[in-house]
Amino acid sequence: MSWTADQILALTPADRGRLFPKPAEAAKRAFRRLAAAWHPDVCADPRAADVFTHLVRLRDAGAPGAVRSAPSRTLRTRDGRALGLSPLSALPVDTGELLVGRHSLTWVFGADTADLAEAEADMISGFRFADERMRGQMAPFLPTLDRRIPLEDGGEALVMKRHPDEVLLSDLIRMRGAVPAEHAAWIGSGLLNIACWLGWAELVHGAIAPETVLVSPETHTVRLMGGWGFATRFGSRPTALPSRTLSLSPRLSVKGEVAEPSLDLELIRRTIREVFADPTGAALLRGGAPEPIARWLVMPPARTAREDYADWLVVLGKVWGRRRFIKWDLRPNAIYA
């Protein structure tokens, strides 16, 4: 069978057997064949990067246990030092590579994306707030830049602090598949809270995705850690956008098109659908999520983040009534070996 992008993206971890049949060797051959066809370096489909990433998630969803530690890395600095890293996980991103450490996230930018590293560092150091109260409210949901490391190849590594109770959202999805609805709800609320601050700051982030988000199952906090180099002001033309964003909003590849707040709200919907292991939302409408949530996730966003967040809270009230904290007994060591 020849699989289309829509068909692959609609598959959930429970459907992985349709792509990767048993025994294990047959599954490996099937993955290699599909990965070769959909790798973004060779496939011209605008959604190739999304499909390739989803294929990896579907493959890994069938693997028992925690994420295996990634191979050690050595970063060679511009001043001749060799920095050894032993990441818990590693994944390719549009700007280079993301390494998840025990106490840090390290974003490794290549020489060809060094301008995005500069933009990311500038954006993080320039976060603004109306007053100290807003700073105190929002700081827990935003990144802290610990170090900038110029690299020998002309690139740069940005090191950000990671709390021990936090998990990269893409690693959580990759290992656990669909997140229970009651926990998908607080992840969505956290992202929309950040979107409200972005709206106040008149910023379009443009790269909200499972790969740029840390979550804490213990405290129900959400932090938007990466992709800040793609951020732009309302109504401005983005200088660059990740492939995932362009696949969702291809109009932005047209000369003269500008970024609007609705882009982040669409990316949040896509991210929550991925939290449910259903990027397109097709399975959600067939009972994969409580019906009010499923409908909200496939409908266009409201005009502003504040309105969208208010609508989301109404939806959650319809499903569960009064808000309450539901404990999730999930520790990072259940995800990271």
LODRENKE-553940 format. One record per residue: residue in one letter; x, y, z of N, C-alpha, C in turn; residue number from 1. Coordinates in steps of 0.001 Angstrom, whole numbers. Layout:
N
ATOM   res      n.xx      n.yy      n.zz     ca.xx     ca.yy     ca.zz      c.xx      c.yy      c.zz     n
ATOM     A         X         Y         Z         X         Y         Z         X         Y         Z   NUM
...
***
This chain:
337
ATOM   res      n.xx      n.yy      n.zz     ca.xx     ca.yy     ca.zz      c.xx      c.yy      c.zz     n
ATOM     M       843     -1191         0         0         0         0       882      1246         0     1
ATOM     S       503      2247      -805      1209      3519      -833       498      4492       102     2
ATOM     W      1199      4913      1140       590      5748      2170       718      7223      1807     3
ATOM     T      -369      7974      2000      -332      9419      1804        30     10099      3124     4
ATOM     A       370     11389      3049       692     12144      4256      -491     12167      5215     5
ATOM     D     -1695     12413      4705     -2883     12452      5557     -3099     11125      6271     6
ATOM     Q     -2910     10021      5560     -3126      8703      6165     -2117      8421      7273     7
ATOM     I      -862      8769      7054       161      8514      8077       -62      9401      9291     8
ATOM     L      -324     10679      9069      -499     11606     10190     -1743     11295     11008     9
ATOM     A     -2703     10603     10423     -3921     10250     11152     -3744      9012     12035    10
ATOM     L     -2623      8288     11874     -2400      7077     12660     -1984      7421     14083    11
ATOM     T     -2518      6679     15029     -2146      6810     16433     -1212      5656     16800    12
ATOM     P      -544      5724     17965       313      4601     18361      -412      3254     18367    13
ATOM     A     -1714      3269     18658     -2471      2013     18647     -2577      1427     17237    14
ATOM     D     -2390      2279     16215     -2493      1831     14823     -1147      1466     14218    15
ATOM     R       -69      1540     15009      1268      1398     14426      1465        77     13700    16
ATOM     G       730      -956     14107       841     -2252     13453       454     -2223     11988    17
ATOM     R      -335     -1247     11590      -715     -1119     10179       479      -701      9332    18
ATOM     L      1415        32      9937      2626       443      9227      3775      -525      9452    19
ATOM     F      3908      -978     10712      5063     -1768     11109      4604     -3141     11600    20
ATOM     P      4468     -4092     10694      3955     -5413     11075      4990     -6223     11841    21
ATOM     K      4530     -7186     12613      5430     -8119     13284      5881     -9144     12260    22
ATOM     P      7043     -9796     12470      7976     -9671     13599      8808     -8397     13522    23
ATOM     A      9737     -8239     14481     10511     -7017     14616     11302     -6680     13355    24
ATOM     E     11875     -7695     12696     12679     -7424     11499     11815     -6857     10380    25
ATOM     A     10581     -7357     10268      9671     -6827      9248      9308     -5377      9556    26
ATOM     A      9139     -5071     10852      8825     -3699     11256      9991     -2773     10927    27
ATOM     K     11223     -3247     11172     12398     -2425     10863     12499     -2147      9364    28
ATOM     R     12228     -3182      8551     12295     -2986      7091     11235     -1982      6642    29
ATOM     A     10030     -2096      7220      8952     -1180      6855      9304       254      7235    30
ATOM     F      9895       410      8416     10281      1761      8838     11353      2325      7916    31
ATOM     R     12352      1543      7584     13424      2032      6714     12867      2455      5355    32
ATOM     R     11939      1668      4826     11354      1986      3522     10568      3302      3585    33
ATOM     L      9737      3448      4610      8937      4665      4741      9804      5877      5053    34
ATOM     A     10792      5689      5929     11678      6795      6292     12462      7284      5078    35
ATOM     A     12903      6355      4227     13634      6750      3021     12747      7539      2069    36
ATOM     A     11457      7166      2009     10534      7852      1097     10125      9227      1600    37
ATOM     W     10048      9381      2942      9503     10617      3502     10543     11522      4145    38
ATOM     H     11811     11161      4070     12822     12032      4683     12782     13396      4000    39
ATOM     P     12757     14493      4791     12616     15823      4178     13750     16217      3248    40
ATOM     D     14895     15535      3331     16000     15858      2426     15751     15347      1005    41
ATOM     V     14841     14367       877     14609     13776      -451     13160     13890      -915    42
ATOM     C     12249     14137        10     10822     14191      -335     10402     15643      -535    43
ATOM     A      9718     15921     -1641      9310     17293     -1959      7986     17684     -1321    44
ATOM     D      7275     16725      -723      5994     17051       -95      6221     18082      1014    45
ATOM     P      5437     19174      1068      5653     20198      2097      5468     19699      3519    46
ATOM     R      4805     18522      3673      4610     17968      5013      5584     16839      5326    47
ATOM     A      6619     16713      4527      7555     15588      4691      8168     15563      6087    48
ATOM     A      8568     16728      6606      9188     16759      7942      8217     16289      9007    49
ATOM     D      6945     16708      8910      5930     16262      9860      5727     14755      9778    50
ATOM     V      5636     14246      8551      5403     12807      8365      6585     12006      8893    51
ATOM     F      7796     12458      8565      8994     11738      9027      9036     11684     10557    52
ATOM     T      8777     12841     11199      8771     12890     12666      7706     11958     13234    53
ATOM     H      6531     11940     12605      5444     11083     13097      5790      9606     12915    54
ATOM     L      6467      9270     11836      6903      7883     11638      7843      7449     12762    55
ATOM     V      8759      8334     13143      9688      8006     14239      8907      7809     15533    56
ATOM     R      7920      8674     15798      7125      8535     17022      6339      7231     17036    57
ATOM     L      5759      6878     15898      4993      5634     15825      5907      4423     16032    58
ATOM     R      7073      4481     15441      8028      3379     15636      8420      3249     17105    59
ATOM     D      8780      4380     17731      9272      4349     19103      8176      4055     20109    60
ATOM     A      6918      4317     19733      5816      4038     20655      5699      2549     20952    61
ATOM     G      6250      1714     20085      6195       285     20336      7387      -252     21090    62
ATOM     A      8317       631     21430      9519       191     22143      9292       250     23638    63
ATOM     P      9534      -840     24383      9310      -828     25820     10349        -2     26546    64
ATOM     G      9989       432     27769     10942      1095     28635     11080      2566     28350    65
ATOM     A     12103      3162     28930     12324      4594     28824     13137      4918     27584    66
ATOM     V     13242      6238     27302     14107      6699     26231     15526      6265     26541    67
ATOM     R     16178      5639     25578     17567      5252     25799     18458      6476     25706    68
ATOM     S     19450      6542     26573     20379      7667     26535     21011      7761     25152    69
ATOM     A     21151      8991     24671     21745      9207     23358     23253      9019     23445    70
ATOM     P     23899      8744     22308     25364      8642     22326     26000      9938     22835    71
ATOM     S     27146      9806     23450     27868     10975     23955     28216     11917     22816    72
ATOM     R     28289     13202     23147     28643     14220     22159     29869     14983     22645    73
ATOM     T     30670     15438     21710     31778     16335     22025     31589     17605     21218    74
ATOM     L     31426     18714     21914     31315     20010     21253     32683     20684     21282    75
ATOM     R     33153     21046     20115     34466     21695     20026     34244     23205     19906    76
ATOM     T     34802     23917     20863     34534     25344     20954     35502     26145     20088    77
ATOM     R     35133     27401     19863     35934     28266     19010     37297     28561     19621    78
ATOM     D     37419     28439     20956     38718     28702     21600     39507     27422     21842    79
ATOM     G     39097     26313     21177     39905     25106     21188     39594     24089     22263    80
ATOM     R     38558     24314     23063     38197     23333     24095     37320     22237     23519    81
ATOM     A     37290     21091     24202     36407     19981     23848     35469     19738     25024    82
ATOM     L     34182     19942     24816     33186     19763     25873     32452     18446     25666    83
ATOM     G     32582     17535     26614     31902     16247     26518     30506     16306     27126    84
ATOM     L     29513     15775     26416     28128     15750     26882     27607     14330     26828    85
ATOM     S     26786     13980     27816     26123     12667     27838     24612     12895     27919    86
ATOM     P     23967     13207     26807     22550     13576     26841     21638     12406     27160    87
ATOM     L     20530     12719     27824     19490     11722     28075     18757     11376     26796    88
ATOM     S     18567     12370     25940     17996     12150     24622     18497     13224     23692    89
ATOM     A     18384     12965     22397     18820     13919     21387     17873     13810     20204    90
ATOM     L     17578     14930     19605     16728     14888     18421     17101     16010     17476    91
ATOM     P     16977     15743     16164     17243     16800     15188     16110     17817     15191    92
ATOM     V     16442     19080     15066     15462     20158     14954     15890     21026     13772    93
ATOM     D     15011     21934     13365     15295     22738     12176     16581     23534     12294    94
ATOM     T     16938     23912     13504     18126     24740     13691     19400     23931     13915    95
ATOM     G     19277     22614     14065     20441     21775     14319     20077     20554     15131    96
ATOM     E     20407     20579     16432     20140     19428     17293     19797     19906     18701    97
ATOM     L     18899     19184     19349     18538     19462     20737     19012     18305     21598    98
ATOM     L     19776     18619     22648     20288     17618     23586     19644     17861     24945    99
ATOM     V     18980     16845     25468     18339     16933     26784     19301     16371     27816   100
ATOM     G     19750     17228     28724     20641     16796     29791     19909     16688     31113   101
ATOM     R     20599     16249     32142     19968     16071     33454     19527     17396     34057   102
ATOM     H     20248     18449     33759     19904     19759     34317     19850     20853     33258   103
ATOM     S     19821     20457     32002     19889     21474     30952     19267     20978     29652   104
ATOM     L     18956     21934     28799     18694     21688     27385     19786     22426     26619   105
ATOM     T     20416     21737     25681     21438     22373     24858     20980     22369     23415   106
ATOM     W     20775     23566     22876     20384     23720     21477     21653     23972     20677   107
ATOM     V     21999     23044     19790     23216     23158     18998     22843     23684     17614   108
ATOM     F     23287     24886     17318     23027     25532     16035     24237     25345     15134   109
ATOM     G     23993     24988     13886     25086     24893     12934     25495     26254     12423   110
ATOM     A     26569     26282     11643     27038     27550     11086     25971     28201     10222   111
ATOM     D     25153     27372      9542     24133     27915      8650     22935     28483      9401   112
ATOM     T     22830     28209     10709     21722     28756     11506     22226     29612     12666   113
ATOM     A     23487     30038     12579     24064     30844     13661     23306     32151     13859   114
ATOM     D     22697     32678     12781     21920     33909     12929     20682     33675     13788   115
ATOM     L     20118     32469     13709     18968     32140     14552     19385     31976     16010   116
ATOM     A     20592     31460     16248     21100     31376     17620     21225     32768     18213   117
ATOM     E     21745     33701     17422     21878     35089     17882     20509     35685     18184   118
ATOM     A     19552     35447     17275     18201     35978     17473     17540     35356     18703   119
ATOM     E     17776     34062     18912     17185     33373     20067     17728     33944     21379   120
ATOM     A     19042     34101     21455     19652     34653     22672     19162     36076     22933   121
ATOM     D     19070     36873     21878     18607     38251     22036     17159     38297     22510   122
ATOM     M     16322     37425     21950     14909     37425     22324     14740     37037     23793   123
ATOM     I     15450     35995     24229     15317     35529     25612     15829     36583     26598   124
ATOM     S     16953     37196     26271     17499     38211     27180     16659     39481     27178   125
ATOM     G     15819     39651     26142     15029     40870     26034     13564     40703     26384   126
ATOM     F     13186     39579     27023     11790     39410     27438     11352     40634     28249   127
ATOM     R     10179     41154     27962      9707     42311     28715      8388     42003     29402   128
ATOM     F      8144     42712     30477      6961     42506     31300      6424     43863     31744   129
ATOM     A      5133     43905     31999      4516     45180     32388      5066     45670     33720   130
ATOM     D      5332     44729     34630      5826     45097     35965      6399     43843     36615   131
ATOM     E      6879     43969     37839      7484     42829     38523      6475     41730     38816   132
ATOM     R      5216     42122     39008      4201     41100     39241      4061     40204     38013   133
ATOM     M      3990     40807     36810      3900     40000     35596      5159     39160     35423   134
ATOM     R      6323     39748     35710      7562     38977     35604      7503     37733     36497   135
ATOM     G      7045     37908     37727      6952     36780     38647      5957     35734     38190   136
ATOM     Q      4884     36184     37556      3867     35253     37071      4348     34455     35862   137
ATOM     M      5101     35108     34959      5446     34484     33686      6810     33810     33656   138
ATOM     A      7739     34249     34504      9097     33691     34457      9133     32167     34560   139
ATOM     P      8261     31523     35378      8318     30060     35458      7959     29343     34161   140
ATOM     F      7379     30058     33193      6924     29425     31959      7814     29750     30765   141
ATOM     L      8917     30447     31024      9816     30888     29964     11230     30382     30241   142
ATOM     P     12078     30338     29219     13425     29790     29412     14368     30761     30096   143
ATOM     T     15390     30194     30717     16505     30958     31263     17766     30531     30524   144
ATOM     L     18416     31480     29883     19640     31171     29140     20811     31130     30103   145
ATOM     D     21444     29975     30205     22546     29789     31148     23893     30164     30528   146
ATOM     R     24141     29655     29303     25433     29912     28661     25280     29963     27144   147
ATOM     R     26144     30732     26513     26304     30710     25061     27700     30194     24757   148
ATOM     I     27800     29193     23883     29090     28580     23595     29368     28680     22096   149
ATOM     P     30255     29577     21669     30646     29634     20251     31362     28341     19864   150
ATOM     L     31014     27776     18730     31564     26487     18316     32592     26641     17198   151
ATOM     E     33459     25650     17125     34573     25666     16172     34097     25779     14734   152
ATOM     D     32934     25161     14427     32449     25140     13043     31700     26406     12635   153
ATOM     G     31669     27405     13519     30964     28637     13210     29556     28684     13761   154
ATOM     G     29110     27579     14345     27806     27531     14971     27865     27994     16417   155
ATOM     E     26817     27684     17165     26752     28111     18559     25859     27143     19330   156
ATOM     A     26188     26926     20587     25349     26129     21485     24753     27053     22538   157
ATOM     L     23433     26971     22716     22745     27720     23755     22303     26731     24827   158
ATOM     V     22757     26966     26049     22459     26066     27164     21411     26726     28058   159
ATOM     M     20300     26014     28275     19214     26534     29106     18963     25587     30266   160
ATOM     K     18563     26138     31380     18355     25327     32574     17096     24479     32449   161
ATOM     R     17224     23215     32846     16083     22301     32912     15923     21836     34349   162
ATOM     H     14691     21928     34878     14440     21448     36230     14362     19916     36216   163
ATOM     P     14800     19246     37264     14836     17777     37270     13481     17113     37079   164
ATOM     D     12372     17826     37394     11054     17219     37263     10443     17422     35880   165
ATOM     E     11194     18060     34959     10642     18379     33641     11021     17345     32592   166
ATOM     V     10109     17171     31625     10284     16233     30519     10016     16978     29219   167
ATOM     L     10845     16734     28216     10559     17291     26905      9269     16661     26386   168
ATOM     L      8344     17494     25948      7028     16987     25570      7116     15966     24444   169
ATOM     S      8005     16162     23493      8118     15188     22397      8615     13840     22903   170
ATOM     D      9499     13829     23927      9947     12561     24511      8792     11870     25243   171
ATOM     L      7980     12662     25934      6832     12100     26641      5868     11437     25660   172
ATOM     I      5561     12126     24564      4642     11571     23558      5252     10341     22913   173
ATOM     R      6544     10433     22621      7210      9329     21929      7173      8048     22745   174
ATOM     M      7320      8170     24073      7389      6977     24901      6039      6534     25454   175
ATOM     R      5116      7465     25648      3844      7120     26270      2669      7134     25313   176
ATOM     G      2867      7621     24084      1736      7719     23161       759      8778     23640   177
ATOM     A      -523      8510     23457     -1543      9489     23810     -1534      9783     25306   178
ATOM     V     -1531     11066     25643     -1589     11504     27036     -3044     11482     27492   179
ATOM     P     -3343     11017     28712     -4729     11039     29198     -5327     12439     29108   180
ATOM     A     -6620     12505     28801     -7273     13787     28531     -7127     14774     29680   181
ATOM     E     -7213     14275     30925     -7142     15202     32059     -5766     15850     32182   182
ATOM     H     -4742     15219     31618     -3403     15805     31647     -3111     16595     30367   183
ATOM     A     -3688     16167     29260     -3621     16999     28053     -4242     18362     28323   184
ATOM     A     -5239     18396     29220     -5949     19652     29513     -5020     20688     30141   185
ATOM     W     -4217     20292     31142     -3344     21303     31765     -2183     21682     30863   186
ATOM     I     -1768     20764     29991      -741     21132     29014     -1291     22202     28071   187
ATOM     G     -2530     21995     27604     -3148     23004     26758     -3322     24326     27467   188
ATOM     S     -3739     24274     28730     -3920     25512     29495     -2597     26257     29658   189
ATOM     G     -1520     25515     29911      -214     26148     30065       237     26840     28795   190
ATOM     L        21     26190     27649       409     26794     26381      -419     28042     26079   191
ATOM     L     -1703     27998     26379     -2554     29159     26119     -2238     30307     27064   192
ATOM     N     -1817     29991     28272     -1378     31038     29194      -160     31767     28625   193
ATOM     I       770     31012     28079      1944     31612     27450      1522     32435     26233   194
ATOM     A       547     31919     25471        61     32658     24296      -532     34003     24692   195
ATOM     C     -1171     34067     25860     -1721     35344     26325      -603     36355     26585   196
ATOM     W       502     35884     27182      1631     36785     27384      2234     37207     26043   197
ATOM     L      2353     36262     25100      2859     36606     23773      1976     37675     23132   198
ATOM     G       650     37530     23316      -255     38528     22774       -27     39895     23394   199
ATOM     W       172     39914     24715       460     41194     25385      1758     41802     24850   200
ATOM     A      2773     40958     24649      4074     41426     24174      4086     41698     22672   201
ATOM     E      2960     41409     21998      2833     41591     20551      3891     40792     19796   202
ATOM     L      4072     39533     20241      5013     38613     19611      4279     37420     19023   203
ATOM     V      4736     36964     17872      4326     35678     17320      5526     34750     17464   204
ATOM     H      5377     33688     18260      6509     32783     18497      6854     32016     17227   205
ATOM     G      5866     31370     16630      6047     30730     15339      6637     29340     15353   206
ATOM     A      6995     28794     16525      7642     27476     16560      7155     26637     17745   207
ATOM     I      5922     26859     18190      5382     26063     19301      5156     24637     18822   208
ATOM     A      5781     23688     19507      5752     22285     19086      6187     21416     20260   209
ATOM     P      5920     20105     20210      6394     19230     21288      7899     19298     21505   210
ATOM     E      8655     19657     20465     10110     19726     20577     10585     21003     21260   211
ATOM     T      9695     21973     21468     10126     23227     22085      9511     23429     23468   212
ATOM     V      8845     22410     23983      8086     22550     25229      8565     21549     26279   213
ATOM     L      8790     22035     27499      9032     21180     28661      7771     21157     29519   214
ATOM     V      7448     19987     30075      6302     19887     30983      6747     19190     32264   215
ATOM     S      6093     19542     33368      6345     18892     34650      5082     18156     35082   216
ATOM     P      5041     16825     34973      3874     16083     35450      3608     16305     36933   217
ATOM     E      4662     16602     37690      4510     16759     39135      3805     18062     39500   218
ATOM     T      4182     19157     38845      3630     20467     39211      2640     21012     38184   219
ATOM     H      2461     20309     37071      1577     20744     35993      2009     22085     35400   220
ATOM     T      3305     22326     35329      3791     23536     34680      4273     23216     33268   221
ATOM     V      4203     24231     32416      4576     24117     31009      5532     25260     30701   222
ATOM     R      6659     24951     30048      7613     26006     29679      7899     25936     28185   223
ATOM     L      7825     27086     27545      8139     27191     26119      9622     27529     26003   224
ATOM     M     10432     26510     25726     11878     26632     25882     12618     27032     24614   225
ATOM     G     12170     26565     23460     12952     26769     22249     12168     27454     21149   226
ATOM     G     12847     27666     20029     12210     28274     18874     12110     29784     18927   227
ATOM     W     12712     30424     19935     12573     31868     20094     13298     32635     19004   228
ATOM     G     14206     32003     18299     14878     32671     17185     13964     32915     16004   229
ATOM     F     12832     32212     15972     11864     32404     14891     10835     33491     15220   230
ATOM     A     10816     33963     16461      9775     34897     16896      9867     36221     16139   231
ATOM     T      8696     36824     15944      8637     38104     15245      7510     38944     15817   232
ATOM     R      7504     40211     15493      6469     41120     15976      5187     40933     15172   233
ATOM     F      4059     41222     15798      2779     41190     15104      2894     41966     13789   234
ATOM     G      2358     41376     12745      2278     42072     11470      3582     42210     10726   235
ATOM     S      4661     41548     11216      5955     41605     10537      6186     40336      9729   236
ATOM     R      7070     40439      8779      7431     39306      7956      8475     38459      8680   237
ATOM     P      8210     37165      8969      9228     36334      9627     10461     36186      8742   238
ATOM     T     11627     36228      9354     12854     36000      8589     13061     34518      8308   239
ATOM     A     12510     33660      9159     12593     32213      8980     11506     31562      9819   240
ATOM     L     11100     30360      9415     10136     29574     10176     10494     28101     10046   241
ATOM     P     10218     27286     11068     10504     25855     10961      9575     25181      9961   242
ATOM     S     10000     24033      9455      9232     23328      8423      7851     22939      8923   243
ATOM     R      7730     22579     10207      6431     22195     10761      5434     23342     10657   244
ATOM     T      5893     24562     10931      5029     25724     10867      4617     26012      9430   245
ATOM     L      5546     25921      8499      5234     26186      7102      4290     25140      6530   246
ATOM     S      4376     23899      7037      3440     22880      6562      2025     23159      7054   247
ATOM     L      1916     23782      8223       609     24121      8777        67     25398      8148   248
ATOM     S       940     26332      7812       523     27615      7249      1395     27950      6048   249
ATOM     P      1183     27237      4920      2059     27439      3747      1986     28844      3158   250
ATOM     R       951     29613      3489       843     30972      2952      2035     31825      3374   251
ATOM     L      2660     31482      4516      3768     32291      5013      5026     32161      4158   252
ATOM     S      5021     31207      3220      6160     31097      2302      6017     32066      1131   253
ATOM     V      4845     32726      1030      4595     33667       -65      5154     35041       312   254
ATOM     K      5832     35656      -616      6432     36977      -367      5364     37979        58   255
ATOM     G      5669     38714      1119      4753     39757      1576      3821     39332      2683   256
ATOM     E      3658     38023      2913      2780     37560      3989      3437     37838      5344   257
ATOM     V      2620     38180      6334      3152     38525      7658      2585     37594      8722   258
ATOM     A      3232     37556      9880      2818     36687     10987      1720     37367     11798   259
ATOM     E       700     36600     12127      -412     37087     12939      -556     36190     14169   260
ATOM     P     -1198     36683     15247     -1351     35888     16473     -2020     34543     16261   261
ATOM     S     -2881     34449     15253     -3582     33183     15009     -2625     32042     14707   262
ATOM     L     -1412     32371     14219      -445     31312     13913       -98     30523     15165   263
ATOM     D       225     31215     16265       562     30509     17504      -625     29705     18028   264
ATOM     L     -1818     30239     17885     -3004     29526     18365     -3249     28262     17545   265
ATOM     E     -2957     28327     16241     -3052     27118     15418     -1978     26109     15812   266
ATOM     L      -769     26599     16090       310     25693     16495        -3     25034     17839   267
ATOM     I      -650     25751     18736     -1040     25165     20020     -2077     24078     19803   268
ATOM     R     -3038     24314     18930     -4018     23265     18629     -3335     22027     18072   269
ATOM     R     -2406     22243     17147     -1690     21116     16563      -906     20367     17648   270
ATOM     T      -258     21104     18546       529     20475     19609      -363     19667     20541   271
ATOM     I     -1518     20203     20909     -2426     19447     21793     -2943     18211     21074   272
ATOM     R     -3222     18326     19783     -3648     17135     19040     -2541     16075     19060   273
ATOM     E     -1288     16513     18959      -175     15568     19035       -63     14966     20432   274
ATOM     V      -392     15749     21459      -432     15204     22816     -1444     14062     22900   275
ATOM     F     -2524     14184     22140     -3518     13104     22049     -3104     12039     21029   276
ATOM     A     -1882     12171     20459     -1365     11241     19445     -2230     11223     18202   277
ATOM     D     -2792     12369     17845     -3668     12469     16672     -3439     13829     16009   278
ATOM     P     -2362     13993     15213     -2018     15314     14678     -3120     15976     13858   279
ATOM     T     -3925     15198     13134     -4951     15792     12282     -6263     16032     13005   280
ATOM     G     -6506     15327     14114     -7758     15461     14842     -8854     14530     14379   281
ATOM     A     -8569     13715     13358     -9610     12842     12816    -10077     11812     13845   282
ATOM     A     -9125     11188     14563     -9505     10176     15556    -10180     10814     16767   283
ATOM     L     -9812     12051     17093    -10444     12726     18226    -11943     12863     18009   284
ATOM     L    -12333     13182     16780    -13749     13356     16471    -14498     12030     16454   285
ATOM     R    -13750     10942     16429    -14391      9610     16475    -14360      9031     17886   286
ATOM     G    -14164      9876     18883    -14183      9414     20260    -12835      9357     20930   287
ATOM     G    -11789      9925     20292    -10456      9885     20881    -10240     10884     21989   288
ATOM     A    -11206     11764     22222    -11135     12758     23298    -12562     13143     23654   289
ATOM     P    -12783     13695     24846    -14126     14194     25169    -14615     15121     24052   290
ATOM     E    -15871     14978     23690    -16401     15642     22500    -16195     17160     22474   291
ATOM     P    -16418     17905     23567    -16167     19356     23511    -14701     19699     23226   292
ATOM     I    -13780     18911     23777    -12359     19150     23525    -12023     18846     22072   293
ATOM     A    -12532     17720     21561    -12261     17354     20170    -12738     18442     19216   294
ATOM     R    -13930     18986     19459    -14447     20028     18579    -13592     21282     18657   295
ATOM     W    -13184     21680     19874    -12347     22881     20034    -11033     22710     19274   296
ATOM     L    -10461     21520     19301     -9158     21287     18703     -9171     21314     17180   297
ATOM     V    -10310     21148     16563    -10356     21175     15095    -11017     22441     14558   298
ATOM     M    -11503     23297     15450    -12119     24549     15020    -11066     25646     14903   299
ATOM     P    -11302     26667     14055    -10362     27793     13973    -10286     28521     15313   300
ATOM     P     -9152     29140     15603     -9002     29833     16888     -9813     31114     16946   301
ATOM     A     -9979     31616     18169    -10621     32913     18372     -9700     34025     17871   302
ATOM     R    -10167     35261     17939     -9420     36393     17400     -8150     36674     18185   303
ATOM     T     -8205     36498     19506     -7037     36763     20353     -6780     35575     21262   304
ATOM     A     -5562     35532     21835     -5208     34449     22753     -6087     34477     24004   305
ATOM     R     -6401     35664     24497     -7242     35762     25695     -8622     35169     25437   306
ATOM     E     -9198     35466     24280    -10498     34899     23942    -10401     33384     23771   307
ATOM     D     -9322     32947     23118     -9146     31504     22889     -9000     30759     24209   308
ATOM     Y     -8227     31330     25136     -8026     30708     26441     -9350     30654     27212   309
ATOM     A    -10130     31746     27136    -11429     31764     27813    -12351     30685     27246   310
ATOM     D    -12349     30524     25928    -13167     29472     25305    -12707     28089     25759   311
ATOM     W    -11382     27904     25860    -10816     26627     26289    -11265     26285     27709   312
ATOM     L    -11253     27271     28594    -11680     27026     29974    -13158     26677     30049   313
ATOM     V    -13970     27265     29185    -15395     26890     29123    -15528     25424     28695   314
ATOM     V    -14732     25036     27706    -14754     23648     27235    -14370     22690     28359   315
ATOM     L    -13306     23010     29096    -12879     22139     30190    -13956     22068     31269   316
ATOM     G    -14645     23176     31516    -15729     23174     32494    -16861     22262     32079   317
ATOM     K    -17151     22221     30796    -18213     21330     30306    -17847     19865     30515   318
ATOM     V    -16553     19570     30400    -16108     18175     30507    -15977     17729     31961   319
ATOM     W    -15352     18583     32809    -15030     18149     34168    -15630     19006     35276   320
ATOM     G    -16289     20079     34925    -16822     20941     35971    -15738     21814     36560   321
ATOM     R    -15812     22056     37841    -14874     22950     38512    -13444     22439     38380   322
ATOM     R    -12508     23377     38167    -11102     23010     37997    -10540     22415     39282   323
ATOM     R     -9712     21388     39114     -9064     20766     40271     -7761     20114     39800   324
ATOM     F     -6853     19928     40737     -5553     19339     40437     -5694     17814     40458   325
ATOM     I     -5350     17166     39354     -5390     15709     39263     -3955     15201     39189   326
ATOM     K     -3538     14514     40199     -2147     14059     40279     -1831     13075     39159   327
ATOM     W      -633     13231     38609      -137     12302     37591      1125     11672     38146   328
ATOM     D      1055     10421     38462      2183      9734     39094      3174      9293     38004   329
ATOM     L      3823     10267     37395      4788     10018     36343      6063     10789     36665   330
ATOM     R      7166     10089     36773      8451     10709     37089      9331     10728     35848   331
ATOM     P     10224     11727     35746     11105     11790     34587     11915     10522     34366   332
ATOM     N     12277      9815     35459     13068      8592     35260     12261      7464     34636   333
ATOM     A     10924      7665     34516     10105      6716     33777     10197      6984     32278   334
ATOM     I     10680      8177     31904     10863      8538     30514     12323      8429     30093   335
ATOM     Y     13213      8894     30977     14648      8874     30671     15344      7796     31468   336
ATOM     A     16027      6925     30769     16737      5833     31439     17879      6403     32276   337
***
